[in-house]
Amino acid sequence: MELTTERLILRSWEDRDRAAMAAIHGDAHVRRFFPKVLTPEETDADIDLAIERARANGFHFQAAEMKDSGEFIGLIGLGYVPDIIRAAIPSHPRVEIGWVIGKAFWGRGLAPEGARAWLDYAWSIGLPEVVAFTARVNAPSQRVMQKIGMVYDPTDDYRHPRIAEGHPLRPHVVYRKRNPALQVVRS
């Protein structure tokens, strides 16, 4: 599957993406709101899982590249919320949106641009809502969520079950956006 925007191609993973994604996942500044940087082997496992889930579910986090130059920028996409996370969030949401973009591409509006394309896709297949979540301290990702029209839902704040108690990244916030075609108009 491939989605395009004005500046991006959002596409299935290819072997040529592995080293570039490993460099992004290995960058401590990019990963500052994650529990750790990932090794190339862990990145390969994540890409393999994304390929498998896209095949099984029809979508998952995918590669993102610049349309004009073909430069790999990172990942953007939708995914089913892992069971352990879904159980921790009070509303038990089903589908999340997310992104991890290389530093060289920050500040250009690429994450919101790609995320909007994925939201359009979500609505086209009839998903009722999409959530995004991140560490409470991750203001940059929360700004992207706001830019794409997601709304913070404090009733879904949770403590990430894979992050140790007391760790500053454990408290998480949830933003959500409902499918506009499915919203009931009340008079």
Backbone torsions as a table, in degrees:
resi	resn	phi	psi	omega
1	MET	NA	144.3	179.9
2	GLU	-140.8	134.1	173.2
3	LEU	-117.1	148.8	176.1
4	THR	-129.6	151.6	175.0
5	THR	-126.9	-172.3	178.4
6	GLU	-56.3	-40.8	-174.6
7	ARG	-118.3	-7.6	-170.2
8	LEU	-124.3	152.5	164.9
9	ILE	-116.5	124.0	178.6
10	LEU	-109.7	114.1	-166.9
11	ARG	-142.4	171.6	176.6
12	SER	-62.5	154.4	178.5
13	TRP	-68.7	145.6	174.2
14	GLU	-128.8	156.5	-179.0
15	ASP	-56.6	-32.1	-179.1
16	ARG	-64.9	-15.0	-179.3
17	ASP	-83.2	-17.2	-169.5
18	ARG	-61.9	-48.4	-178.2
19	ALA	-66.4	-40.7	-179.7
20	ALA	-65.4	-40.9	178.5
21	MET	-69.4	-35.8	177.1
22	ALA	-62.3	-38.3	178.1
23	ALA	-65.1	-39.3	178.3
24	ILE	-67.4	-48.3	179.5
25	HIS	-67.1	-20.9	179.0
26	GLY	-89.4	-2.4	-178.5
27	ASP	-86.6	114.3	-176.7
28	ALA	-60.3	-32.5	179.8
29	HIS	-71.8	-42.3	176.9
30	VAL	-61.8	-38.7	-174.3
31	ARG	-93.9	15.7	-175.4
32	ARG	-63.0	-20.3	178.0
33	PHE	-104.4	14.7	173.5
34	PHE	-113.2	159.2	-178.4
35	PRO	-62.0	-27.0	-178.5
36	LYS	-163.5	166.3	169.7
37	VAL	-77.4	159.9	178.5
38	LEU	-106.3	147.0	174.8
39	THR	-78.5	164.3	173.8
40	PRO	-56.6	-36.7	179.4
41	GLU	-66.5	-40.9	177.8
42	GLU	-67.2	-37.3	176.6
43	THR	-64.0	-44.5	176.8
44	ASP	-58.1	-42.5	179.5
45	ALA	-63.9	-40.5	177.3
46	ASP	-63.0	-42.8	178.9
47	ILE	-65.2	-43.3	178.0
48	ASP	-60.1	-41.8	178.0
49	LEU	-64.5	-41.1	178.7
50	ALA	-62.4	-41.4	178.1
51	ILE	-62.8	-45.8	-179.6
52	GLU	-62.8	-45.1	-178.8
53	ARG	-68.7	-36.7	176.8
54	ALA	-63.3	-40.4	178.6
55	ARG	-64.2	-42.1	-176.7
56	ALA	-77.2	-37.9	-170.7
57	ASN	-107.7	-12.3	-177.5
58	GLY	92.8	-11.9	177.1
59	PHE	-160.6	158.5	170.6
60	HIS	-174.8	178.2	179.8
61	PHE	-58.8	131.7	-174.3
62	GLN	-126.9	169.7	178.3
63	ALA	-69.7	149.5	176.8
64	ALA	-129.9	133.4	178.8
65	GLU	-138.2	158.2	176.8
66	MET	-72.2	133.0	-177.6
67	LYS	-66.6	-41.1	-174.6
68	ASP	-75.9	-34.5	-174.1
69	SER	-112.7	-16.1	-176.0
70	GLY	78.1	4.8	179.7
71	GLU	-64.3	132.9	175.8
72	PHE	-74.4	129.8	-179.0
73	ILE	-112.4	-17.7	-177.8
74	GLY	144.4	-147.1	-179.8
75	LEU	-127.0	148.1	174.1
76	ILE	-148.3	141.8	176.6
77	GLY	169.4	-172.5	177.0
78	LEU	-111.4	152.5	173.8
79	GLY	-155.8	154.4	172.6
80	TYR	-70.4	136.6	-179.7
81	VAL	-65.2	127.6	178.3
82	PRO	-57.1	144.3	-175.3
83	ASP	-52.9	-42.0	-177.5
84	ILE	-64.3	-35.0	178.1
85	ILE	-77.3	-43.1	179.8
86	ARG	-57.2	-40.9	179.9
87	ALA	-66.6	-30.1	-177.5
88	ALA	-79.5	-24.3	-178.5
89	ILE	-88.0	124.8	-174.2
90	PRO	-51.8	-37.7	-178.0
91	SER	-85.8	-5.3	178.6
92	HIS	52.1	57.2	-177.5
93	PRO	-66.3	157.2	-176.0
94	ARG	-97.5	-40.5	-171.4
95	VAL	-126.2	135.1	178.7
96	GLU	-116.9	159.8	171.4
97	ILE	-118.7	146.7	-179.9
98	GLY	-160.0	171.1	-176.6
99	TRP	-157.8	148.9	169.5
100	VAL	-141.9	114.0	-173.9
101	ILE	-116.7	139.4	176.8
102	GLY	-63.5	145.5	-176.7
103	LYS	-52.4	-37.9	-176.7
104	ALA	-61.7	-15.3	-176.3
105	PHE	-111.1	5.3	178.9
106	TRP	-69.7	154.6	173.1
107	GLY	79.6	9.3	-179.0
108	ARG	-109.3	0.6	-178.7
109	GLY	77.2	18.3	-177.1
110	LEU	-74.2	-39.4	178.6
111	ALA	-61.7	-49.3	177.5
112	PRO	-62.3	-37.6	-179.7
113	GLU	-61.4	-48.2	178.5
114	GLY	-67.7	-39.0	-180.0
115	ALA	-64.5	-38.3	177.8
116	ARG	-61.4	-39.4	178.0
117	ALA	-63.3	-40.1	178.5
118	TRP	-67.9	-37.3	176.2
119	LEU	-63.5	-42.7	176.9
120	ASP	-57.6	-41.5	177.5
121	TYR	-62.9	-45.2	180.0
122	ALA	-56.4	-44.0	-179.5
123	TRP	-68.6	-35.4	-177.9
124	SER	-66.3	-25.5	177.9
125	ILE	-99.2	8.5	172.8
126	GLY	82.0	17.6	176.3
127	LEU	-64.8	135.6	-177.8
128	PRO	-75.0	-29.5	178.7
129	GLU	-160.3	162.2	175.4
130	VAL	-134.8	139.3	176.4
131	VAL	-114.5	163.8	170.2
132	ALA	-137.3	144.3	178.0
133	PHE	-140.3	153.8	-179.4
134	THR	-161.3	168.8	174.8
135	ALA	-59.8	141.3	-180.0
136	ARG	-53.2	-31.4	-177.0
137	VAL	-82.9	-3.1	-176.3
138	ASN	-88.3	76.2	-179.9
139	ALA	-62.9	-39.0	-179.9
140	PRO	-58.4	-44.1	179.1
141	SER	-68.5	-36.3	177.8
142	GLN	-64.1	-34.5	176.2
143	ARG	-64.9	-39.6	176.6
144	VAL	-62.5	-44.3	179.2
145	MET	-57.3	-44.1	179.0
146	GLN	-65.9	-40.0	-179.7
147	LYS	-62.2	-29.4	-179.6
148	ILE	-94.5	12.3	173.5
149	GLY	85.7	13.8	177.4
150	MET	-80.3	153.1	-176.4
151	VAL	-120.7	132.7	178.1
152	TYR	-64.9	133.5	179.4
153	ASP	-120.3	93.1	-176.0
154	PRO	-61.9	-20.6	179.2
155	THR	-70.0	-13.7	179.3
156	ASP	-104.2	7.4	174.4
157	ASP	-53.3	142.1	-178.9
158	TYR	-150.4	169.6	176.8
159	ARG	-106.3	121.3	-174.7
160	HIS	-62.0	122.0	-174.7
161	PRO	-70.9	-14.2	179.8
162	ARG	-98.1	5.4	179.9
163	ILE	-118.3	135.4	-173.5
164	ALA	-61.2	145.5	174.6
165	GLU	-55.5	136.7	179.8
166	GLY	89.6	-15.2	179.1
167	HIS	-71.8	137.1	-177.2
168	PRO	-63.3	-17.4	178.8
169	LEU	-91.7	-3.1	-176.9
170	ARG	-67.8	-44.6	178.5
171	PRO	-66.7	126.4	-178.1
172	HIS	-121.5	151.7	176.5
173	VAL	-116.2	156.1	-179.6
174	VAL	-125.1	132.3	172.1
175	TYR	-113.4	151.6	-179.9
176	ARG	-142.4	157.0	173.6
177	LYS	-140.9	131.4	179.1
178	ARG	-95.8	150.4	178.4
179	ASN	-61.6	116.6	-176.6
180	PRO	-62.6	-27.0	-179.7
181	ALA	-73.4	-18.2	-177.4
182	LEU	-102.9	-2.0	-178.7
183	GLN	-74.0	134.7	-179.5
184	VAL	-82.9	130.9	176.1
185	VAL	-89.8	123.3	179.5
186	ARG	-103.1	138.9	178.8
187	SER	-109.6	NA	NA
